[in-house]
Amino acid sequence: MKPKVLLIDDFHEYLHQSMQQDFHVIDCKDCEPTAVEDLLKLHQPEGLFVRSKVFIDRKLMLASAGLKWIGRGGAGMDNLDEAAAQILGIHCFNAGEANSDAVGEHTLAMLLGLMTRLPKANFEVKSGVWDREGNRGFELKGRAVGIVGYGNTGSAVAQKLRGFGVQILAYDKYKKGFGNEWVVEVTEEELLAQSDVITLHVPLTEETTLWLNADRLSRCKKGIYLLNLSRGRVVDLEAVEQAMKEGIILGFAADVLPIEPPWTDPNEGRKASLDRLMESNHTIFSPHVGGWTVESYHKISAILFDKMLKLYDIQSNL
């Protein structure tokens, strides 16, 4: 009997087609989050593919008595209870390396957009406003770019910055010895004090929740451009708003927000700060699409499929 695999999110057709020969695929990508537990109980899969539709907690894991593994389509494991999975003997894996180039390029696009003021200039010209002086930008060359988190995406950002003539600083609490001829490995304090640009590429954990807060912002010695392409709750938006008022932050760009979409956020103080940030000409936002390119959509499924095959020791001929 073929192993049952349940999909509760949207994946590239490559994943479906590749599994057909050796697996019984149950595609429930259009299901509501509230239906996931019933689907697990009904189908009793031994494998589950998920993106971000629902948090997979211990209760959901136990809904399928034979659940052996969970594959997450994307970077990070913040919507899986990894501790519960470990206790239950359920193997968890993701495809963090699949969208690192996409996020790296999106990071550069947002940074250049902030410094050149291109989004504002584009809007004004299309609205019949021709303001050259009001759209005078800044050059990236010669500045220090600080990367917080030097995993798949952080290192991809560094690689893409190499041609811009910048000093690349990188800090990662859990990695050492990764510095090279173009990346300087620094401490947290050095990064905060020396960077003109700070870009965040860390997973969401208890330790990184609200990591970029008022205290750390107060330790920035220069006016900085701040980018968040990790997880929304890594940044304290109220502290960001205040730091922009004080000139500590010159520009802010985010592809991720604490609650997505943001207009459903029940935290009134945070929502009010975000509303004011969105009114600024010095901010750029995108709807969590940094890693959601045509190419990464395929690569995520290909990498998940290969990792799944290794669990079953099946040789892929594709």
N, C-alpha and C positions, 0 to 999 in steps of 0.2 A: 504494500500500500504506500502510495506517495505521501510524504510529509505535507501536512496542511500549513499554508502560510496565509495569514490575514493581512490585507493592506487597508489601513483606515485613513489614508491620505492620498493625495495626488502624486504619482510618480511617472517618470518617463516610460513610454511603452516598451522601451528596451528591457526594463525589469520584468514586465509581464511576459514578453516573448521569450526571454532567456530562461525563465523558470518553468515554462510549460512542459518540457520533457520530463523533468525529474520531480516536480512539485505540484501539489494540488493548490492552485492559486484562488483565493477568495477575495475579490475586489469589492471593498465597501468604502471607496474613496468619498462618496457623497453622503455618508452617514453623519448624523448629528453627534456631537460629543457625548450626549446623554445616552446614546444607543450603544456605545462601545462595550460596556460591560455585558449587555445582553448578547451582543455578537460573539464575544469571547466564550460565553457560556454555551451558546448555540453551536458554534463550529468547533470549539476545543482545538485551536491550532497549536502547533508546537513552535511556530515562528510568527513574529509580529513586526511589520514595518510601519513606522509612524513618522510624521514630521513634527508638527506643533499643535495639532488639533486639540489634544487633551493631555493632561499630566498623567503618566502611567504610574500609579501608586501600587502599594502592596495589594489592595483589594482587587484592582484590575488584574494584576499578575496572577492572583489566585483564582480568578474567574475561569481560566483555562487550566485544568489540572495537569496537562502535559506541556505547558509552556516552557521551552528550553532557551529561547533567545529573543532578543528585541534589537532590531536595527533602526537607527534614527537617521533619516535623510537630511543631513545638514551637519553643522559644526556644533559642538557643545552637547551636553547631556542634561541640561537643566530642566527638561520636562520628563525626566525619568527618575524614580527613586532608586538610585544605584545601590544604596545601602541595603534596601529591602531585596533587590535583585540578587545581590551577593549572598545574602542569607538563604534565599530560596534556590540558589544555584542556577540562576538565569543569566546567561551571558549577554552582555550589552555591548554594542559597537555603533559607531557613527561613520560619517563620510566627511570628516573635517577637512581632509586634504582636497576634496573635490571642488570647493568653491573659493579656495584661497586666492587664486588669481583674480577671480571676479571681484572679491572684496577688496583686494589690493588696488585694482584699477578704479573701483568706486571711491576708495579713499582718496586717491590722487585727484579724481574729478571733483570731489567735494572741496578738497583743500585749494585747488586752483580756482574753483568757483568763488570761494570766500576771498581769496587774495586779489583776484582780478575784478571782483564785483560783477562778474558776468551775468548772473541771474537778474540782478537789478537793472543792469544796462539793457539787457534783452527785453525785459518787460517795458521799460521806458520807451525804447525806440518803437516797439510795436504799438505803444499808446500815443505816439506822436511827440515824444519828448526827446530833444537832442541836447544832452547835458554831458559834455566831455569832462569838465573839471570835477563834477560831482561823481564821476565814475573812474577817477584816477586810481589805479590799482597799485599793488606792491609786488615785487619780485621775490620768488622763492630762493633763488641762488644766494648762497652765503649764509643762510640761516641754519639753525640747529633744530632738527626734527627729532623729538623724543617719542619712541615707540614703547608703550607699556604692554607687555605680553609678547614673547618672541616664539610663538608656536607657528602653526601653518600660515595664518594670515599675517601675523606680525613680521615674519621673515619675508613673506611675499611683498609686503609694503616696502620693506628695506630694499629688496632687489629692484623694485620699480623706481625707487628714488635715486638710484645710482647715477643716472645721467643728469640730475638737476643741480649738481654742484653744491650740495648741502652737506652739513655734518650730521651723520645719523647716530643718534644715541639710543640705546635699548636697555630696558630694565625688565627682568623677569625673576620673581622671587624664587621660582622653583627650578630655574635653569642657570647653569654656570658654564663658562668657558666657550660661549658661542661667538664671541667677538672675532672679527676678522679684519681684513685690510680696509673695509669700508664701513664697518659697524663698530662703534665703541660701546663696550659693555659698561654700564654705570649703575650706581646705587639709586634708590628712589629719590633721595635728597638731591643728588647730582642732577638727575633728570628734571626734577621740578625747578631747580634753580637755574639751569643752563638752557632750557628749551625755549625756542620761539614758537614751536608747534608741538602739541601733545596729541597723540592719536592712540586710542584705547582698543586693544585686541585681546581681551581676557575672557575666560569663561565666567558665567555667573555662578558664584558659590556664596556661602555665608560670609566668607572673608572679603569677597570683591563687591558685595552689595553696598552701594553708596560709597565705593572706594574714592571716587573723585568728589570730595566734599569741601566744605568751607575751610577746614583746617589745611588740607593739602593745597587748595587754591591760594591760601595766604602765603604759602611757601614758594610760590612762583615769583621769581625776581624780575621777570620781563612781562610785558603785555603779550599774551599768547593767543594763538588760534587753537581751538580745542575741537577734536573730532571724536565721536563715539560710534564705532561700527562693531561693537561687541554685543552687549545686552543693555536694554534701557535702564534697568535698575542699578547698573554700575555707577551711574551719575546722579547726583543730587541736583535736580533741575532748579530748585529754589536757590541753591547756592550758586548755580551758574548764572541765573538772572541777576543776583546781587553782584557777582564778580564782573559782569558786563557793565553794570552801572558804575562800578568803581574803576573800570579800565583795566582790570586784571585780565579779562578775556576780551580780545579785539573782535573775534568772530567765533561762531559756534555752529557746527554741522553734526547732524545725527541721522543715522539710518534706522535707529532703533529707539523705542520709547518705553517707559515703565509699563504702560497699558496700551495695547494696540487693538483697534484704532484709539487714538488719544481722547476723542470726545466721549468715550465710555468710561473714562477714569473717574472713580468715585471720590478721589482725594481732591477736594476743592482747592486747597492751597497750591498743590502741585499743578493742577490744571490751570489755575490762574497765572502761575508763573510761565507755564508753557504757552498760554495764549499771548502773553506779552512778548515772549521770545519770538513767536511766529510773526509778530507785527514788525520786528526789527529788520532793517536792511542788511544786517550783519549776521544773519542766520540762514542756514539751508537745511531743509528736511526732505527725506525720502521715505517711502512706506515699506521699510524693511526689505529692500530689493537688492542690496549690495551683492549678495551671493546668488541672486536669482536671475542668471543670464541664460540664454538659449544653450550655451555650451555647458554651463555647470549643471543645468537641469538633467542633461544626459549623463555627465560624469558622476553625479551623485548616485544614480541608479547603477551605473557600471561598477562603481567601487563597492556599493552595498552587495551587489550580486557576487562579486569575487570574494568578499569577506564571508558571505554566507556559504559559498562553496567550500571554503577551507574548513568550516565547521563540520561539514559532511564528508570532507576529503574526496570531493568530486572534482575531476579535472575538466576545466572549461575548454571547449573547442571553439568558442565564439571569438 
